[in-house]
Amino acid sequence: MSEKANFSNIYKFYDLINTILTLGFDKSWRGKAINSLTGTSVLDLGSGTGASYKQLLKYETTAIDPDKKMLELNPFENKVIGSAENLPFKDNSFDNVFCSFVWRNASDTNKALDEVYRVLKPGGRFVLLDMTRPKNSFLRILHKIGTFKILHLIGLITFNLKEYRFLYKSLDFYPQPENHLKKDNFIDLKIKRMGLFDFVYLAVFTK
Ligand SMILES: C[S@@+](CC[C@H](N)C(=O)[O-])C[C@H]1O[C@@H](n2cnc3c(N)ncnc32)[C@H](O)[C@@H]1O
């Protein structure tokens, strides 16, 4: 991907916009994803402003994000600046890597998946939640029109057209998760769809 979103430009609006875009369902989708966690330790990968903070309270969580400004608003105690493609942790460090609404921003998902595998303990889980396009071609067109209009409108209102255009395009960066996500070295991978038109997916990898 040559284009990148600069989340520093939109960090103040990020949580609000996410709630609008997901029609307020983001919390319940995160909750469903968190139900798949195991053990006690979690790496919240791409933690941003810490939207998962309250839902992850019972876990020993380390938050990591490349964006300093997003992390400044993040309430987790253990915070690290870093990216999915180069995780600054030892092998077999966490019971879980939790990653919500981040994966389509990663510049190299193969490298990121290798890194996630490396830092997970044996039996650990990689719980991946993200948005994509609906599988049904008619619903996909409706979804494209809807997200185009909403994201461009928000971009104009907040004077951050470039960032919101990136968010719109990012929904098409990768093929559908059922075709794109591979088990690789993991012993199990389950993918399920959620949300209106099934435009959200939850993938649970087990090491
Ligand atoms: C859409 S926000 C999601 C924040 C939070 N996880 C949530 O559920 O709302 C995307 C976050 O991914 C971070 N990000 C972008 N590229 C990343 C990468 N390569 N590795 C880790 N995080 C990344 C951004 O800085 C941003 O904070």
The ligand as a Tripos MOL2 file, in Angstrom:
@<TRIPOS>MOLECULE
LIG
   27    29     1     0     0
SMALL
NO_CHARGES

@<TRIPOS>ATOM
      1 C1         -8.9200    2.3090   13.3270 C.3       1 LIG1
      2 S1         -7.7930    2.4130   14.6770 S.3       1 LIG1
      3 C2         -8.3250    1.0850   15.7580 C.3       1 LIG1
      4 C3         -8.0770    1.3870   17.2160 C.3       1 LIG1
      5 C4         -8.6330    0.3540   18.2220 C.3       1 LIG1
      6 N1         -7.9880   -0.9330   18.0790 N.3       1 LIG1
      7 C5        -10.1340    0.1670   18.1220 C.2       1 LIG1
      8 O1        -10.6280   -0.9450   18.2670 O.co2     1 LIG1
      9 O2        -10.8390    1.1760   17.9510 O.co2     1 LIG1
     10 C6         -6.4350    1.7970   13.8890 C.3       1 LIG1
     11 C7         -5.1800    1.8660   14.7410 C.3       1 LIG1
     12 O3         -4.2070    1.0490   14.1130 O.3       1 LIG1
     13 C8         -2.9600    1.6670   14.2650 C.3       1 LIG1
     14 N2         -2.0720    1.1090   13.2390 N.ar      1 LIG1
     15 C9         -1.9090    1.4920   11.9560 C.ar      1 LIG1
     16 N3         -0.9740    0.7490   11.3540 N.ar      1 LIG1
     17 C10        -0.5520   -0.1540   12.2780 C.ar      1 LIG1
     18 C11         0.4190   -1.2010   12.2720 C.ar      1 LIG1
     19 N4          1.1330   -1.4870   11.1790 N.pl3     1 LIG1
     20 N5          0.6210   -1.9010   13.4000 N.ar      1 LIG1
     21 C12        -0.1070   -1.6340   14.5200 C.ar      1 LIG1
     22 N6         -1.0360   -0.6540   14.5900 N.ar      1 LIG1
     23 C13        -1.2580    0.0710   13.4780 C.ar      1 LIG1
     24 C14        -3.2730    3.1450   14.0860 C.3       1 LIG1
     25 O4         -2.2570    3.9840   14.5860 O.3       1 LIG1
     26 C15        -4.5870    3.2690   14.8220 C.3       1 LIG1
     27 O5         -4.4080    3.6150   16.1750 O.3       1 LIG1
@<TRIPOS>BOND
     1     1     2 1
     2     2     3 1
     3     2    10 1
     4     3     4 1
     5     4     5 1
     6     5     6 1
     7     5     7 1
     8     7     8 2
     9     7     9 1
    10    10    11 1
    11    11    12 1
    12    11    26 1
    13    12    13 1
    14    13    14 1
    15    13    24 1
    16    14    15 ar
    17    14    23 ar
    18    15    16 ar
    19    16    17 ar
    20    17    18 ar
    21    17    23 ar
    22    18    19 1
    23    18    20 ar
    24    20    21 ar
    25    21    22 ar
    26    22    23 ar
    27    24    25 1
    28    24    26 1
    29    26    27 1
@<TRIPOS>SUBSTRUCTURE
     1 LIG1         1 GROUP 0 **** ****
